[in-house]
Amino acid sequence: MSILVRAEAGARHLLSGDEAIARAVWEAGTRVSAGYPGTPATEILETLAQYPDLHAQWSVNEKVALEVAIGASMAGARAFCAMKHVGLNVAADPLMTLTLTGVLGGLVIAVADDVGMSSSQNEQDSRYWGRFAHLPVLEPADSAEAYAMTKRAFELSEQFETAVLLRLTTRVCHVKSLVALGSREDRPVPGFTINPARWVMVPANARRRLPLQLERERQMAVYSETCDLNVDAPGTDRRVGFVVSGPAALHLREAFPNAPQLKLGLGYPLPVGRIRALAAEVDRLVVVEETEPLIETELRAAGLAVHGKDILPRIGELTADVIGPPIRRLIGEPEPAALTPPRPTAVQGGLFPRPPTLCAACPHIGVFSTLFAMRRKVVIMGDIGCYTLGAGHPWHALDSCIAMGASMGMALGIDKAGGASDAGKAILAVLGDSTFLHMGLQGLLNIVYNRGNVTTLILDNRTTGMTGGQNHPGTGHDVHGESAPRVDFAQLVEALGVKRDRIKVVDSYDLPLLFRTIRDEIKVPEPSVVITARPCTLIPEFERRTPHQVLEDRCTGCGSCMDLGCPAITVLRRDQRILDGETFDTTFTTIDSRACTGCTMCVSACSHSAIVPLTAAPSLGACS
Amino acid sequence: MTAALPALNILVCGIGGQGVMTAAEVLAQTAIDHGFDVKKSEVAGMAQRGGVVTSHVRIGPRVLSPVIAPGTVDVLAAFEVAEALRWCDQVRPGGRVVASSQQLVPPVVSGGLYAYPEDAAGLLRAAGVTVGFQVRVVAAGDIAATLGDRKLINSIMLGALADALPFPADALEAKIVERFQVRKPALAALNRQAFAAGRQACQT
C-alpha cells in the first residue's frame, strides 16, 4: 500500500473501494480522519493512516470518531470518518443533531453495509440514515466511482453545509478495479469561530436551525434532478426501464444491456422528476436496490407505478443471476438456454462445511475449553469479536451475540430476571479488549452500580483481532503503530468499582489456573472480573515456540486434547477399547507441526504426558 | 463486431492463509499490464479464520459486474482438492480446473462430524467427464516440500495456471518475480523455480 501513497497523479492503479476512498480523502485536502475497525470498512482508515499531512486515528468507537470529525469541521477543516453499518448506529446520537448544525469544513461519513452478511451480525440498510437525518447519500458502484464520489462528497458537503453519507457495500469496499489518481489539494484551516446560534444546540437555537435543515433538503432534491451523479444509461429495449443504485447497477447492466436505466449516484434526495420521465418512456419501471425498498416506497408515494421488492429479493446482493429470472418473467421473456446443463453435484450427499474457527494457539481456545468444562453450570453472554467463534464447534460455550459491549448488560438482565432454569447457574459475560473499550465500560459500571452477580471475562489479546489486528487504547500503539499510552485494564476495572480482590489477571495458556480462577470467581456473589492476557497469534507480539508432538506409545486415545478445539490437533485414527467388559471409543491424535506454535495448552489437557516438544527425543517408557 | 467480448472468468479458491488473494492479485496485475480491464472481487472477513476463501478475477476489454455468474467460470484454480470439488459446479463446459492435490482437513472433519471425500481427485475428474471440463491435479504440496517451503504453493499454482490465460506465461512469471524483488529478493529465484515446476506438472 505504500506504493499507492507514493503513486503520482495520472497513474492508474488497481485499488479496492476502501483504498480508492482513502486516496480521495487525502487528495481532498482532509486534515482529520477517524474511525473504528469494522468489516468491510476497516481498510479505509488503515490505508489513510499511511498518507502524510493528515491526522488519522482509531477512535475508541464510532460515536467518538464522528465527534472528532465534527470538531475538525467546526474548525473549518475537511474531516472524514469511516465505519461499518452497525457503527453508525453507535454514532447516531451526534449524527441526528449534526444535521441541524450542519458543517463548516466538508464532512464525509463513509458507512459500509455488509450486504450478504459475510462478517456481520445483521444486514441493515444505511440509506435509511439519509432519510432519517435529512442528509444526502452518495452510492458508488465500484472503486473508480468510490474515488470520484468521495471527492465530490466534500464539495457537496461545503456547498450545502451538510454532512454527506457515502454509502458503501461489501461489494464496493472489497472489489478491486482500476482508478486514475490525482494529487492533493492544499486547503488552509481557518479555525474555530464562536457562534452559539450555530453550534450550541439548545432548544431555542435548534428550533431556528430546523427550517434550515428542511430547506437544505429541498434544495438538494432540486439539485438531484440535474446533477451528473445521477446517470442515464440509454437503451433501445423499452419493455422495461430501471432505477438502480450501487453495485447492483453493474450486475444489472450485464444482465440487461439494452434496457434504459437511471443510475442514482446521489441516492437521496431522489430526482423524482427524472424518474417520472423515464417511467413515461418504458412499459414498466423496476427499482433495483440493495437491500430495503426505500426508493421504491418513495416513488410509490409520488404516484409512480413501479416494481421492486414484489419481484426482487429484499435480502442479500442483487447479482445478475438473482435479478435476471424475475425480470425476464415480468417482461415475458423466456430464460436463455442454461449456460450449463443441470448436473449432479460432484460429491454425493454434499461436501463438509469449512466454518471459520479459532487459530492454533489462539488464547481464546484456553478460555472456551475451560468454559466447555463447566458448561452445565454457566450461562455465557457473548459479544462481537473472534471469540464469538466460541459459540461454534467444539466448544459451544457462548450463548448470545447482539451488539458491541452488549454482553454485560445482557448478563445483568439474566441475573436480575432470576429465571427458574438459571437458579444455581453462574452468569458470565465474555468480551474482548477492544470491544470492552469500545462500548463495554458502561456495561460493567452498570453491573457494579446495580449490584449484579456477574463474572466478566475480558479476553485481552492486545489487538482488535477479527478485523485483522488493529490497535486500540489497550495495545500501547496508535494507528501508525507508534507508541501510545496504554490503558491498564485491571486499574480501569477497579476504578469502575469492582473490588480489588475480585479482579484477577491470568494467562489463558495456564489452563489449570484459568479453571480455578473462573470457578472461584463465579462462586462469589458479587461483580468480578477475570482478565486473560495473551497476545493474538496474528500480531508481532506473539511468540512462536517449539512445536509439539503426540507420543504414540503414551497416547491412550482418551481424546481430551481434541476437546481443546485446537485446529493443529487432528485425528490419527478412531478405535474402540474394551476395559472391564465395557467398550470405550478411543481417538488417537497427531499434531500438525507446521501449524503448532508450542502454546502448550494441549500439554496440560493431556493427563498421560503424551504431548511433548518436537525436539525432545521420545524416550520409550520413561515417564516424568 | 458489435458485441463486447465476454470477460474471462477466473475463480481462485482455497482456505484462509493459503495465498488465494495474493495469487488473484498477481493474475489481475498481469492482465492490467497487458491492457485488459480487470475486476477482482473477494470475500474475506471471517473467512480468514480457516474458512473458505474465494476470489473472482474477471478479465476483459471492459468488465462491468465484479461477480462471476454461476456456471460461467472459465478457469477454476483450487489450492485445496476438496475446495475444487466445492466450487467445480461453477465451471462451464469446456472450462478448465487446476487443483492442488493437497488435503487440508478442518476441525469439523477431524472432530468426526463430517467425512472428507475418499478420492477427491477422482470425484473431480469424474465431474470433469460428466460436464465436459478439463481437470489437472497438481501435487503442489509435494512440489513445495521438495523445494523446501510450503509458502511456494502460490507460485506453483500460478505456474500450473499459466497456459490457460490470455497473456503469456512468461509475463505472469515476471510479475511474480517482480513482486518478490520488491519485498523479499532472496526468494525470487526459488519462486521462479516453483513457477516452472507448477507449469511443468500441469503440462505432463
Chai-1 contact restraints between the chains, C-beta under 6 A:
chainA,res_idxA,chainB,res_idxB,connection_type,confidence,min_distance_angstrom,max_distance_angstrom,comment,restraint_id
A,L14,B,A28,contact,1.0,0.0,6.0,A-B,restraint_1
A,L14,B,I32,contact,1.0,0.0,6.0,A-B,restraint_2
A,T39,B,G45,contact,1.0,0.0,6.0,A-B,restraint_3
A,S118,B,V43,contact,1.0,0.0,6.0,A-B,restraint_4
A,S118,B,G45,contact,1.0,0.0,6.0,A-B,restraint_5
A,S119,B,G45,contact,1.0,0.0,6.0,A-B,restraint_6
A,S119,B,M46,contact,1.0,0.0,6.0,A-B,restraint_7
A,H174,B,E42,contact,1.0,0.0,6.0,A-B,restraint_8
A,V175,B,K39,contact,1.0,0.0,6.0,A-B,restraint_9
A,V175,B,S41,contact,1.0,0.0,6.0,A-B,restraint_10
A,V175,B,P66,contact,1.0,0.0,6.0,A-B,restraint_11
A,K176,B,K40,contact,1.0,0.0,6.0,A-B,restraint_12
A,S177,B,K39,contact,1.0,0.0,6.0,A-B,restraint_13
A,L250,B,L64,contact,1.0,0.0,6.0,A-B,restraint_14
A,L250,B,S65,contact,1.0,0.0,6.0,A-B,restraint_15
A,H251,B,S65,contact,1.0,0.0,6.0,A-B,restraint_16
A,R253,B,L64,contact,1.0,0.0,6.0,A-B,restraint_17
A,E254,B,L64,contact,1.0,0.0,6.0,A-B,restraint_18
A,E254,B,S65,contact,1.0,0.0,6.0,A-B,restraint_19
A,T319,B,V67,contact,1.0,0.0,6.0,A-B,restraint_20
A,A320,B,S65,contact,1.0,0.0,6.0,A-B,restraint_21
A,A320,B,A69,contact,1.0,0.0,6.0,A-B,restraint_22
A,D321,B,A69,contact,1.0,0.0,6.0,A-B,restraint_23
A,D321,B,P70,contact,1.0,0.0,6.0,A-B,restraint_24
A,L339,B,G71,contact,1.0,0.0,6.0,A-B,restraint_25
A,L339,B,T72,contact,1.0,0.0,6.0,A-B,restraint_26
A,T340,B,G71,contact,1.0,0.0,6.0,A-B,restraint_27
A,T340,B,R92,contact,1.0,0.0,6.0,A-B,restraint_28
A,R343,B,V131,contact,1.0,0.0,6.0,A-B,restraint_29
A,A346,B,L85,contact,1.0,0.0,6.0,A-B,restraint_30
A,A346,B,C88,contact,1.0,0.0,6.0,A-B,restraint_31
A,A346,B,L123,contact,1.0,0.0,6.0,A-B,restraint_32
A,A346,B,A127,contact,1.0,0.0,6.0,A-B,restraint_33
A,V347,B,L85,contact,1.0,0.0,6.0,A-B,restraint_34
A,V347,B,P117,contact,1.0,0.0,6.0,A-B,restraint_35
A,L351,B,L85,contact,1.0,0.0,6.0,A-B,restraint_36
A,L351,B,R86,contact,1.0,0.0,6.0,A-B,restraint_37
A,F352,B,V109,contact,1.0,0.0,6.0,A-B,restraint_38
A,F352,B,Y114,contact,1.0,0.0,6.0,A-B,restraint_39
A,R354,B,G51,contact,1.0,0.0,6.0,A-B,restraint_40
A,R354,B,V52,contact,1.0,0.0,6.0,A-B,restraint_41
A,R354,B,P106,contact,1.0,0.0,6.0,A-B,restraint_42
A,P356,B,M46,contact,1.0,0.0,6.0,A-B,restraint_43
A,P356,B,R49,contact,1.0,0.0,6.0,A-B,restraint_44
A,P356,B,G50,contact,1.0,0.0,6.0,A-B,restraint_45
A,P356,B,G51,contact,1.0,0.0,6.0,A-B,restraint_46
A,T357,B,R49,contact,1.0,0.0,6.0,A-B,restraint_47
A,T357,B,G50,contact,1.0,0.0,6.0,A-B,restraint_48
A,T357,B,P107,contact,1.0,0.0,6.0,A-B,restraint_49
A,H393,B,V108,contact,1.0,0.0,6.0,A-B,restraint_50
A,P394,B,G111,contact,1.0,0.0,6.0,A-B,restraint_51
A,P567,B,G50,contact,1.0,0.0,6.0,A-B,restraint_52
A,P567,B,P107,contact,1.0,0.0,6.0,A-B,restraint_53
A,T570,B,V105,contact,1.0,0.0,6.0,A-B,restraint_54
A,T570,B,S110,contact,1.0,0.0,6.0,A-B,restraint_55
A,V571,B,S110,contact,1.0,0.0,6.0,A-B,restraint_56
